[in-house]
């Protein structure tokens, strides 16, 4: 598989010679592709062609046996999903999942978690404890950051029209939000709230 972007365009994703083997089965074989900022590229093929495996490799769910993945010029090969999320790389899965007891707004805000100043510091254990303290005592800077993210997510949800915007405060398990199109929209909005570089 090979795809190249138009000459002169800013390359966002650059994938070179990526291969993934499972024992004797080669699921992804020497894939090369470039995706420019703002470009939409489809990966198509029959069941078992390696599409999901390729996306797993690009989003840190799995690791390639060989090859290089660059995002915005940085080598991100083998990075964990949370490291990629901090860089604006996020994904949905084939079946949209929601946190049923949370509102639509809170479901989407979860996607913005990696953008919080406290989270970006990269303190694995200390960071988790600090986040609890942040939630309990919330200084003014934290409240401003939360309010800004909420405003941004409300504006983002407005782009999804009548399936989500009027249901901001409804629990995601409510009958209308549980319908597959609304659930998928909620999952896509959650990924977009991570502020991917390409949106």
C-alpha positions in Angstrom: 0.0 0.0 0.0 1.3 3.4 -0.9 -0.1 6.9 -0.9 1.7 10.2 -1.3 0.3 13.7 -0.7 0.4 16.6 -3.2 3.8 18.2 -3.6 4.3 21.3 -1.4 1.7 20.4 1.1 2.5 20.2 4.8 2.8 16.5 5.7 1.1 15.6 9.0 1.4 11.8 9.0 4.3 10.2 7.3 4.4 6.4 7.4 7.4 4.6 5.9 7.9 0.8 5.4 5.6 -0.1 8.3 5.2 -3.9 8.7 3.4 -6.0 11.4 3.7 -9.8 11.6 1.7 -12.2 13.8 3.8 -15.3 13.6 3.9 -16.3 10.0 1.0 -14.0 9.0 2.0 -10.6 7.6 -1.0 -8.3 8.5 0.6 -5.1 7.4 3.2 -5.3 4.7 5.6 -2.5 3.9 3.0 0.3 4.1 4.0 3.8 2.9 1.7 6.7 3.1 1.7 10.5 3.6 -1.3 12.5 4.8 -1.2 16.3 4.5 -2.8 18.7 6.9 -6.5 18.9 6.0 -6.4 16.0 3.7 -8.8 13.1 4.0 -7.4 9.6 3.1 -9.4 6.4 3.1 -8.0 3.0 3.8 -10.1 0.4 2.1 -9.9 -3.4 1.7 -11.7 -6.6 2.5 -11.9 -8.2 5.9 -8.5 -9.3 7.1 -6.6 -6.9 4.8 -4.9 -5.2 7.8 -6.9 -2.0 8.0 -7.5 -2.2 11.8 -4.0 -3.4 12.4 -2.6 -0.3 10.5 -4.7 2.0 12.6 -3.6 0.2 15.8 0.0 0.8 14.7 -0.6 4.5 14.0 -2.4 5.1 17.3 0.0 3.2 19.6 -2.4 0.3 20.4 0.1 -2.1 18.8 3.8 -1.8 17.8 5.2 -2.3 14.3 7.9 -4.9 13.6 9.6 -2.5 11.3 9.1 0.9 9.8 8.8 4.5 10.9 5.8 6.7 11.8 6.2 10.4 11.9 3.6 12.9 13.0 4.2 16.6 12.3 7.9 15.8 11.7 8.4 13.9 15.0 9.2 10.2 15.1 6.3 8.7 17.1 7.0 5.1 16.3 6.1 2.9 19.2 4.8 5.6 21.4 2.0 4.7 23.8 -1.6 6.0 23.1 -1.4 8.5 25.9 1.8 10.0 24.5 0.2 10.3 21.1 -3.0 11.8 22.6 -0.9 14.5 24.1 0.3 15.3 20.6 -3.2 15.4 19.2 -3.5 11.9 17.8 -6.7 10.1 18.9 -9.1 7.6 17.4 -12.5 6.0 17.7 -13.1 2.3 17.4 -15.6 0.6 15.1 -18.3 0.5 17.7 -18.8 3.8 19.5 -18.7 3.5 23.2 -20.0 6.0 25.7 -19.9 6.3 29.5 -23.7 5.7 30.1 -24.0 7.4 33.5 -22.2 10.6 32.3 -23.9 13.4 30.3 -23.1 13.9 26.7 -21.0 16.9 27.6 -19.0 15.0 30.2 -18.4 12.1 27.8 -16.9 14.6 25.3 -14.9 16.4 28.0 -13.1 13.1 28.7 -11.4 13.5 25.4 -9.9 16.8 26.4 -8.3 15.3 29.5 -4.9 15.1 28.0 -5.0 18.8 27.3 -5.3 19.9 30.9 -2.2 21.7 32.2 -1.8 19.3 35.1 -2.0 16.2 32.8 0.5 17.6 30.3 3.3 17.7 32.9 3.8 14.0 32.6 4.1 13.0 36.2 2.6 9.5 36.2 2.0 8.8 39.9 2.3 12.3 41.3 0.1 13.6 38.4 -2.8 11.3 39.4 -2.6 12.5 43.0 -2.3 16.1 41.9 -5.4 15.7 39.7 -7.4 14.5 42.7 -6.2 17.6 44.7 -7.0 19.8 41.7 -10.6 18.4 41.6 -11.1 18.9 45.3 -9.6 22.4 45.8 -9.7 23.8 42.3 -7.8 27.1 42.3 -9.0 29.9 40.0 -6.6 28.9 37.2 -8.1 25.4 37.2 -11.7 26.8 37.2 -10.7 29.0 34.2 -9.2 26.1 32.3 -12.3 23.9 33.0 -14.6 26.7 31.9 -12.6 27.3 28.7 -12.7 23.6 27.8 -16.4 23.4 28.5 -17.1 26.3 26.2 -15.0 24.8 23.5 -16.7 21.4 23.8 -20.2 23.1 23.7 -19.1 24.8 20.4 -17.8 21.5 19.1 -21.0 19.7 19.9 -23.0 22.4 18.0 -21.2 21.1 14.9 -22.9 17.8 15.4 -26.3 19.4 15.0 -29.5 18.1 16.6 -28.3 14.6 17.5 -26.0 15.9 20.3 -26.2 19.7 20.9 -29.7 19.7 22.4 -28.8 16.8 24.7 -25.7 18.2 26.4 -26.9 17.5 29.9 -28.7 14.2 29.2 -27.1 11.0 30.3 -25.5 9.1 27.5 -27.6 6.0 28.3 -30.8 7.9 27.5 -32.8 6.3 24.6 -32.1 9.0 22.0 -28.3 9.1 22.7 -28.1 5.3 22.8 -29.1 5.1 19.1 -26.0 4.1 17.1 -25.6 7.3 15.0 -25.7 9.5 18.2 -23.3 7.2 20.0 -20.9 7.3 17.1 -21.2 11.1 17.0 -20.5 11.3 20.7 -17.3 9.1 20.3 -16.2 11.3 17.3 -16.8 14.4 19.3 -14.7 13.0 22.2 -11.8 12.4 19.8 -12.2 15.9 18.4 -12.1 17.4 21.9 -8.5 16.0 22.2 -7.8 18.8 19.7 -6.2 16.6 17.0 -3.9 18.7 14.8 -5.8 17.8 11.6 -9.3 18.9 12.7 
